[in-house]
Amino acid sequence: MNLTKHLMAPLIMAALTLFFSVSANAQTPVAPATTPAAPATLPPVPCTAIENRQFDFWIGDWDVTTPDGKPAGTNLIRPILNGCVLHESWKGRGNFAGESFNVYDVRRKTWHQTWVDGTGGLLLLDGIFENGSMTLSDRAMNQNAPGRTDTNAINEITWTPNADGSVRQHWRTSADGGKTWKTAFDGKYVKSSRIQPSR
């Protein structure tokens, strides 16, 4: 009997050790399986529609002449703000300088230009690219602008790319609502080969 007790004791201890080991493992919380993180979605690239590229033919550093070949000035047109805006920096005769910002307005489906210059001049133009030319005008703005007294005055500017890589800019004005027109500026843009000044 004593021999049996002597042999049983180690077996009981081993069983108890196994029991408590299994019990402890059963109570240990199992870490939840981790789900791989979803790849971050990149924001859409802005201003990639065909309409956003319609005025790209105007990009460049240009020497500008009048129809008789005389120098009129220089004009630097460069894309800014993710290529969504064309920034114009004009330098003309007599230290006349001006700048414009040109953008395709997706909401209104129209091109817009805001021009400012060193004389306090301001032009707000809207328009479209059609038949190979970009034409912007303040006709609608003048007629709808609150407090404007001369609603018959119109500025209209057309840019047309030529086959040789040059661009014609024709600015005409009307004082009678578009019945008659006068040319305010007619310039030929040719890509410049000179060393470009800092601007």
C-alpha positions, 0 to 999 in steps of 0.5 A: 500500500505504501509502495502504491502511494509512493508510485502514485504521488509523481503521477498526481503531481504531473497531472496537476501540473498539466491541468494548471498549465492548460487552464492558464493557457485557456485564460490567456487572451488570444491576440486578434488577427491583424487585418492588413491596412488598406493602401492609401488612396491618392487624391485625383490629379487636378486639371487633367481634362482636355479643356484644361490644356486648351490654352497651353499653346500660349505657354512660353517666353515670347518676343512680341511685335506689331504687324509692321514688325516693330518690337511691342514687348516681351511676355512670359507665360508659365503654368503654375499651381499644379498646371491649373493656372497660366500666369502671364507677365507682360513687359511692354514699351515705356516700362508698361507692365501687367500680369494675368491669371488664366484658368478653366472654370469647371463649374461654369465650363468657361475660361477666365482671365483676370488682368491687372497692370501698373496703371491700375487697369483691370480686365475680367474676361470670360470665353471659350476655345473654339475653331482653333482660337481662344477668345475672351471677352468682358461683354457679359460681365459689363452688362451684368456688373452692378453700377456699371454705367457704360454697358456698351463698352466691350473688350475682346481678345483672341489668341490664335496659334499659327502653324509655324509655332507663333501666336497672334493676339488680337485685341479689339474694342467696341463702344456700341455693344459690338456693332463696330470694332477697333483694334486696340492691339495686334501682336505676333508672338515668337518664341524668344532665343535671347537670354531670359531676364529674371522676372 
